[in-house]
Amino acid sequence: MRVIFTRIARQELNDAVRFYELEYSGLGNKFKEEVRKAVLRIVAFPHAWSTARGDVRKCLLHKFPYKLMYSIETDHILVIAVAHQHRKPDYWVDSNET
């Protein structure tokens, strides 16, 4: 199944990669790899994670304090947010643009 990141989710991913890379060389790539692994888990088992709000599900990353907020669409998975777990809850609710 195809995975599409909203424009905002892609920006959040890129911002987090840059932040981690500034903290420690190579850490940004490790973060990106952890997101890739989470996406693969979502594709393999899209219904495995609990719903956070409505039909939006959350998949926690294993090594970083982030979660992928996603919905299961007819022909793809839509990643709505790459959200830091300590950020204001549900900040992503009004950002459902692609």
C-alpha positions as CSV (number, residue, x, y, z in Angstrom):
1,M,0.0,0.0,0.0
2,R,1.2,3.5,-0.9
3,V,2.0,6.0,1.9
4,I,1.5,9.7,1.5
5,F,2.7,12.4,3.9
6,T,0.8,15.6,4.1
7,R,2.8,18.8,3.4
8,I,2.8,19.6,7.1
9,A,3.9,16.0,8.1
10,R,6.7,16.2,5.6
11,Q,7.8,19.5,7.0
12,E,7.7,18.1,10.6
13,L,9.8,15.2,9.5
14,N,12.4,17.4,7.8
15,D,12.5,19.8,10.8
16,A,13.0,16.9,13.3
17,V,15.8,15.4,11.1
18,R,17.6,18.8,11.0
19,F,17.2,19.2,14.7
20,Y,18.6,15.8,15.5
21,E,21.4,16.3,13.0
22,L,22.4,19.5,14.8
23,E,22.4,17.7,18.1
24,Y,24.6,14.9,17.0
25,S,26.0,14.1,13.5
26,G,24.2,11.1,12.1
27,L,21.3,11.2,14.6
28,G,19.0,12.9,12.0
29,N,19.5,9.9,9.7
30,K,18.8,7.5,12.5
31,F,15.5,9.4,13.2
32,K,14.6,9.2,9.5
33,E,15.3,5.4,9.5
34,E,13.1,5.0,12.6
35,V,10.3,6.8,10.8
36,R,10.8,4.5,7.7
37,K,10.6,1.4,10.0
38,A,7.4,2.7,11.5
39,V,5.9,3.3,8.1
40,L,6.8,-0.3,7.1
41,R,5.0,-1.6,10.2
42,I,2.0,0.6,9.4
43,V,1.8,-0.7,5.9
44,A,2.1,-4.3,7.1
45,F,-0.5,-3.9,9.9
46,P,-2.5,-0.7,9.3
47,H,-5.1,-1.5,11.9
48,A,-2.7,-2.6,14.7
49,W,-2.5,0.8,16.4
50,S,-5.1,2.5,18.5
51,T,-7.2,5.4,17.3
52,A,-6.3,8.8,18.7
53,R,-9.3,10.7,17.3
54,G,-12.0,9.6,14.9
55,D,-10.3,7.4,12.3
56,V,-6.8,8.8,13.0
57,R,-4.4,6.3,14.4
58,K,-1.1,6.8,16.2
59,C,2.0,4.7,15.8
60,L,4.8,5.4,18.4
61,L,8.4,5.4,17.3
62,H,10.6,3.1,19.3
63,K,13.7,5.2,19.9
64,F,12.5,8.8,19.6
65,P,9.7,10.6,21.4
66,Y,7.6,10.9,18.3
67,K,4.4,9.4,16.9
68,L,3.0,9.1,13.4
69,M,-0.6,10.2,13.2
70,Y,-2.2,8.5,10.2
71,S,-5.4,7.5,8.6
72,I,-6.2,4.5,6.4
73,E,-7.7,5.6,3.1
74,T,-9.2,3.5,0.3
75,D,-5.9,3.1,-1.7
76,H,-3.2,4.6,0.6
77,I,-2.1,5.5,4.1
78,L,-2.1,9.2,4.8
79,V,0.4,10.4,7.4
80,I,-1.1,13.5,8.9
81,A,1.6,14.4,11.4
82,V,5.0,13.4,12.6
83,A,4.2,14.6,16.1
84,H,6.5,15.0,19.1
85,Q,4.8,13.2,22.0
86,H,5.4,16.1,24.5
87,R,3.8,18.7,22.2
88,K,0.4,20.1,22.8
89,P,-2.1,17.2,22.3
90,D,-4.2,17.3,19.1
91,Y,-2.3,20.3,17.6
92,W,-2.5,18.5,14.3
93,V,-6.3,18.2,14.2
94,D,-6.8,21.3,12.0
95,S,-4.0,20.6,9.7
96,N,-5.6,18.0,7.4
97,E,-4.2,19.3,4.1
98,T,-2.1,17.3,1.7
